[in-house]
Amino acid sequence: MKVTSPAGDFEITVTESSVEGDFIVISGQMGVWDSQIYMKPSDLLSFAGVLFNLQVVLFLVKQPFRCIFRRKRD
């Protein structure tokens, strides 16, 4: 994954997820920095609402077909 910002472009690698108290914790590395994202259940619902808009859902539905047709061409 990649984050683009005025400070530059950074590769992000998500390494694990866990639960700490009332939070879902997503751990990873961004460049040389280890980082954690702490999400409350309400944050997760907001994130899901942003992620699963019509354009993204259609993109995800197309992916298996793209994989199948790419293999047939190779």
N, C-alpha and C positions, 0 to 999 in steps of 0.2 A: 504494500500500500504506500501511497505517497501523500504527504501534506505539502501544500503550496501556500506560502505566506510571503509578506513583504520581507521577512528575514531570510527567505530562501526556500528551496525545495528539500524536504527531508524524507527519507525512506522510513517507514514504520513497520516493525515486525511485532505482531502480537504473539506472546509466548504462552500465556495461560490465563485462565479465569478462575476466580474463587469467590468465597463469601466471607466477609468480615463483619460481624454484627448485623446491622441492617443494610449493608451495602454489598452490591455485586462489584467485585474488583477485577478489572481487566489490566493485566500487566504486559509490558512490552518494552521495546527499545525504539527510540527515535534518534537516529544518528548515534552519538556516543552516550546519550542520556537514557538511563533506565527510568521508566515512568509507570505510573498507575493511574487508572481512571476509576473513580469511585462513583457508582451510580445507585441512587435510591430507586425503589420500585416505580415511583412516579416518573423518574428520569427515563427509565427503560420504556415505559409506555409512550412518552413523548418521542423518544428516539425511534421507536417502532413506527409511530405515526408519520415521522419525517421520512424514514427509509422506505416504507411501503406505500408510496404514492403510485398512481397508475403507470407512469413512465417506467419506474423501477420494476414494478411487478411484471410488466410486459417484457422488459429486458431479461428478467430472470426466467420467464416462461420460454423464451426463445433459445436460451443457452443449451439445453439438451439437444435440440435440433441442429444447432450450429456444430456441436461436437460430432453428431452422427454424420452429417454431410461432409465435414472436413475429413473424417476417416475414409469415407468412400472415395474422395478425390486423391488421397495419398497413395 
